[in-house]
Every structure is written in structure tokens, then in C-alpha cells.
């Protein structure tokens, strides 16, 4: 009986941890414009070095 309770409790904790992980990835995701701008700056810096 106690093992079933622990199993369910740990399953709930695992699901919550996965949801928190997914949510933080969506929140911290940078915009496409920022990614393109950073990429363009990097390419320009490579061209300037040559």
C-alpha cells in the first residue's frame, strides 16, 4: 500500500518537473529577430577580420 502511494507521488513530481522545464524553455526563448540580428553581427565580424 505504501509503495503505491510513493509511486503515484513520485509520478506527480516527475510530471510537474517536466512541465516546469518546458514552460521555462518557452519563457526564455529569444525572438527570431534577435537570433537573426546576432547571426548577422557574427557574419559581419567574420568578414571584417578577413
C-alpha positions as CSV (number, residue, x, y, z in Angstrom):
1,X,0.0,0.0,0.0
2,X,2.8,2.4,0.9
3,X,4.7,1.6,-2.3
4,X,1.7,2.5,-4.4
5,X,1.4,5.9,-2.7
6,X,5.1,6.6,-3.2
7,X,4.9,5.6,-6.8
8,X,2.0,7.9,-7.5
9,X,3.6,10.7,-5.6
10,X,6.9,10.4,-7.5
11,X,5.0,10.2,-10.8
12,X,3.2,13.5,-10.0
13,X,6.5,15.1,-9.0
14,X,8.1,13.9,-12.3
15,X,5.2,15.4,-14.3
16,X,5.4,18.7,-12.5
17,X,9.2,18.9,-13.1
18,X,8.7,18.2,-16.8
19,X,6.1,20.9,-17.1
20,X,8.2,23.4,-15.3
21,X,11.1,22.5,-17.6
22,X,9.0,23.0,-20.8
23,X,7.5,26.3,-19.5
24,X,10.9,27.8,-18.7
25,X,12.2,26.9,-22.1
26,X,9.2,28.7,-23.7
27,X,9.6,31.8,-21.5
28,X,13.4,32.2,-22.0
29,X,13.1,31.6,-25.8
30,X,14.6,34.6,-27.6
31,X,12.8,36.1,-30.6
32,X,13.6,35.2,-34.2
33,X,14.5,38.9,-34.8
34,X,17.2,38.7,-32.0
35,X,18.6,35.5,-33.4
36,X,18.8,36.9,-37.0
37,X,20.4,40.1,-35.7
38,X,23.0,38.2,-33.7
39,X,23.8,36.0,-36.7
40,X,24.2,39.0,-39.0
41,X,26.6,40.6,-36.5
42,X,28.6,37.4,-36.3
43,X,28.9,37.2,-40.1
44,X,29.9,40.8,-40.4
45,X,32.6,40.4,-37.8
46,X,34.0,37.4,-39.7
47,X,34.0,39.4,-42.9
48,X,35.7,42.3,-41.2
49,X,38.5,40.1,-39.9
50,X,39.4,38.9,-43.5
